[in-house]
Amino acid sequence: MLLGIDASRTTVKRFTGTEIYGLHLTHELLKRGDGHRFRLYFRDDPPADLFEQAAHVERRVIRTPRLWTHVGLRGELRRDPPDAIFIPAHVVPLRPPVPTVVTVHDLGYLYFPETHPLRDRLYLDWSTRHSARAAAGVIADSESTKRDLVERYHVPPGKITVAYPGVNPALKPVHDPAALAAVRQRYHLPERYVLHVGTLQPRKNLSRLVSAYARLRGQLPAPPALVLAGGKGWLYDDLFRQVEDLGLAGQVIFPGHVPPDHNLAAMYSAAQLYVFPSLFEGFGFPVVEAMRCQTPVVCSNTTSLPELAGDAALTVPPTDVDALAEAMLRVLTDEDLRREMVERGMVQATRFTWEACADAVWGVLERAAREG
């Protein structure tokens, strides 16, 4: 059986959650040979060490500058079809010529349209609706996303399989004082800080986090800094302006994008608290990442986040600034609570592995190939 994988998002320069998903899941799927072959489709030449070099893995570069999916990929699938193809972080080609399995990560643009530029929102609505209908099987990152697909796009529930993503295995607790000191020096971090990791954009609800932090500072004799790590997204200037207006310059730190490597693991591990007040998440990777690094978590109580948090985090309504500030204060001032949250978080994080995710996706992909 020849199985294709759209690997076009694994060669981008800067990874977000969807690219991380495609990269790690592809790595794990390639381990499941059992006599099958794989064909990886790229937009440009991948690094030689990006994926396994083996006889059962073929790389195919499609050099189509525009409409790569609907012209380039679709044309290649017609000329030399695999038995099925998996689209982990992209859109299904128009009238796909082979059975297709696609992952839908979230439908946040429908619930919070104001947090997306109009052009992006219209494209997301069309492409997600099209992908869910055209695919032979749909993978959802969470039960929350599955419910949204059923309710908003009327996708048959039996067509959807929930497969929780894993997290980067490189993200694990860092206890070495030298490594922790090095990451503080590299990103100009203080000894004590509250952390958020994610693109600086309205959906992440960072304006309310900054407001909650401003209230928190007045209740602590020596408040930690607030570190907002992530690349600049849409409307980030408003966030910088808010920090200035509240007199928090120097107390709110913007280290920029941090690669998902040992630096990020050390940054999580050195934090007193991780806060994720996002308005909408199909799967909030940083919640599980922080738990893996033994950092207590405060997060929103909406969409997929309660599924990820379980009983290991404090959850609050994302629009309630007072509740967010109170939850942060509790964790920062109650050492017994912190220890309990760290212990529960370590257990909760073991639920989310790329092995388990790949097992679920593999079953859907094989079925699509057989029935196609």
N, C-alpha and C positions, 0 to 999 in steps of 0.2 A: 504494500500500500504506500503510495506517495502522498505525503501531506505537506501542504504549503503553509507558510507563516509570513504575514506582512510584517517585515522587520524594519520598515521605513522610518519609524520613530526612534530606533535605537542608536542612530548615528547623529542625533542633534547635539548641538554644543552645550545646551543647558537643559537639564532634566527637571521636569515636574513629576507629579504623582503618576500620570498616565505613561510617561516614558519609562519611569522606574518599573512600573507594572509590566510593560512590554518586554523590557530587558530581562528581568529576573524570571518571568514566566517562560520566556523562550528558552533561556538556559535550562530550566527544569524540564521542559517538554522534550528537549533534545536527548535527555537521558533515557527516555522511554522508547528505545529502539524496537526490540522484539521483532526484528526482521523488517521493520518499516523504514522508509526513507523520508527525508525532509528536504524541502526546497525553501530557502529564505530569500525573500524579495526585498531589495534595497533601492533607495533613490540614488545613492552615491556609494563609492567604494568604502566598504567597512574596514576597520583596522583588522589586521590578520588575527589578532588575539581576542577579538570581540566575542566570538562564539567558538564552540568546539570544532576543531579541524578533524574530520573523520570521514570515512568513505560513505557513510549513510547521510551526510549533510552536504547539500549543494548550495552555493551562493549564486544568486542571479541579480545583477544590477540592471535596472531599467532607467535609462537616461531620457526621461521625458520632462522637460522643464515646466510645462503647464499641464494641469489636469492629470497629474500623475496617476491617481487612483482610477478615474473613470476612462482614461484613454490608455495610459501606459500599462498599468497593472491589468486592466480588463483585457487589453489586447494580448498580453503575454499569456493570460489564463486561457484565452481562446486558442492561441497557437499551440500551446503545449500544456494541456490541462493536468493538474494534479487531481487526486481523487477527492480532495476537499481542501479548503483553506481556512485558516484562523486569522482573524483581524483583532489583535489585542488592544490597539490604541488608536484606531483610525475609523474610517467610514467604509462601508461595503460598496463595491463598484456598482454602477447602474446595471441592471439586469445581469447579475453575476452568472458567468457561464459554468461555474462549478458549485457544488454545495458549500455553503459558507457558514462559519460560526463567528459571531462577533461579541465583543464585550461592550456593554453599555455601563459607563461609570456613574453617571448621575444625570438628573433632569433639573438641576438647580436653576437654570435659565428660565424655566417656566414659573417658578415660585418667587424668584427675586430678579425680575427682568431689569430692574434699575441698576443692578450690579454688573451688567454686561453691555458693552457697546452694541448699538442696534444691529449693525452688520453681523457681528458675532452671534447675537441671539437668533437672528433669522436663520443663519446657516446651521447652528446647533439644532434648532427645531426641525428643520428639513432633514438634515443628515441623520439625526437620531431616529426620527420617525421612519425614514427610508430604510435604515440599517435593520431596525427591529422587524420590519415587515419582510424585507428581502432575504434575510438570513434563514437558514434551516434550523439554527439553534442560537439562543441568546444566553450569554453569561452575564449575570448581574453581580456587582461587588458586594451587595448586601440585600437583606430582606426589604429594607426601605426602598432601594432602587427597584426591586421587583414589584413592589406594590405600586410605585409610580408608573412603571411601564404598563401594568394592567389597567390602572385607573385612568391615566391620561392618554395613552396611545392604544388601549384596548388590545394589547398583545395577549394571546392565550396563555394562562399561567403554566400550562404544561410545556410550553415552548421555552420557558425560562429556567435556568439552573443557577442557584446562588452558589458562588465560589468565593469565599473570602480570600483576598490577597494575603501574601505574607509580607515580611519586611526584610530589608537588606540584612543578610547574616553578618555583615561587618559591623552593624550597630549593636554593640554590647557594652556593658559597664566598663568604664575606664577609671582605674583606681590609682594609677601611677602618678604621683605628685608632679613629676617632671612633664608628663604629657598634658596634664591639666594646666600647668603653668604656661606651657608652650601655646596652647590654644587661647588662653587669656591674653598672652602677649601678641599673638598674631592678629587677633580680632579686637584688641583694645577693650577687653572685658574686665570689669571689676571683680573682686573676690566673691561677692554675693550678687545674684541676679535672678530675676524671673524671666523665663524664656518663652518666646513664640517662634515657630519656624513655619514659613509659608510665604508665597508671593504676596507682596504688598498690594492688595486690591480690595474693593469694597466687600466682596462676599466673605472675606475673612473676619469682618466685624472688628477691625483693629481700632477704629475710632472709639467704640465703647470700651475696649480693653484699655486704651490710654486714659479715658475718663475714670474708669474703675481704679486704675493705678494711681491717678492723682488723688482720689479719695483715700486710698490705702495709705499713702505716704503720711497723711496727717495722723494716722493711728499707730504708727511705729516710731520708736525713738531713733532707730537707725535703719531706714527702709532700704531694701535692695534696689538695684537698678532694674529697668525693664529693657530687655534685649529683643528686638524685632528683627530676626534674621530672615532674609529672603530677597529675591530680586524685585525690582520695581515693576509693578503691574499697571493697572488702569487707575487713574485718579489718585496716585500716590502723593501728589503735591498737597492735596487737602490734608493728608495725615501729617506731613511735615509741618504744615502751617498750624495745625492743632497743637502739636508739641510745643511750638514756639509760643503760641498764645497762652498756653497753660504754664509757661515758665519752666518747662521740663527739659530744655536743652541741656545735654550733658547727663541727664538722668535716664532718658530714653535713648538707647543706642541702636544704630542701624548698621550692622556689619556687612550688609549685602548678602548675596547668594553664598551659601556654604555647601561645597560638594558633599554628596552622601558618602563620606569616607570616615577615616579615623578622626578627622577634625570635628565632624558633626557629632560623632559618638562622644567625644570629649566635651563638646559644648553642652550636650544633653546631660552628661554625667556631672558636670560642674554646677549645674543650675539647682537652685533651691526648690524650684517649682516650674512645671510646664503648664501653660495656659493656652487653650484652643477654643475660643468663643465663636467659632465659625457659624454663619447663618445656615449653611447647607453643605453637606458632604455625602457623596456616594460611599466613600470609604476614607476616613481621616488617618492617613498613614502616620502622621506625627504622634498621634495618641499612643499607638502601639509602640512606635520607636522609642518614645520617652519611657514607657513602662519597661521595655527591654533594657534600657540604660539605668534602671532603678531610680527614676525621677518621678515624684508624685505628680498627678495630673488633675487639673480642673478643666472641664470642657462643657460644651453645650449639651442640652438634654433633648436635642431634636435630630431628626433624620436618622442617619446610620450610627451616630455617635454613642447612643446608649447600648447598641449591640457590641460595640468595640470596648466600651468602658466597663461593662458588667458592674460588679460591686467594687471595682478597684479605684474608681475616680469619684470626685465630687462633681455632680452635674448641675447646671443652672440654666434657666431660660436665657438665651443669648441676647435678648433685648433688655434684660434687667441689670442695669449697671450696679445697683446696690447689692443685689445677690451675688454678682460676680466679685465685687470687692470684698464682701463678707467671706465668701468661700476661699479666696486667696489669703485673707487674714487668718482664717482658721488653720490652714495648712502651714503657714509661715510661723505661727505661734504655738502650735500644739505638736510637740515632738513625738508623743505616742501615736497621734493620728498619722503623722508622716511615716513612721515606721510601719504601721499597719497598711497604709496605702502602697508603700513600696513592695511589701511582701505580697499583697494581693495582685499588684500590677505584674509582678514577675510570673505569677501563675496564669493570669489572664492572657499575657502576651504569648504564651505557648500555644494558644488556640490558633494562631495565625502563622501558617508556614507556607512557603512556596510549594513544598511537596504535596500538601493536601490540596492546594489550589490547582496544581497541575493534574492531580489525579481526577478531579472533577471535570476539568476542561478536556482532558484526554478522553474521557468516556463520551462526552458530547461530540467531540470531533470524530472519533471512530464511528459512532452511530450515524453521523451525517454522511460520512464516506460510504458506509455500507448501504444506506438507504437512498443515496443520491443517484 
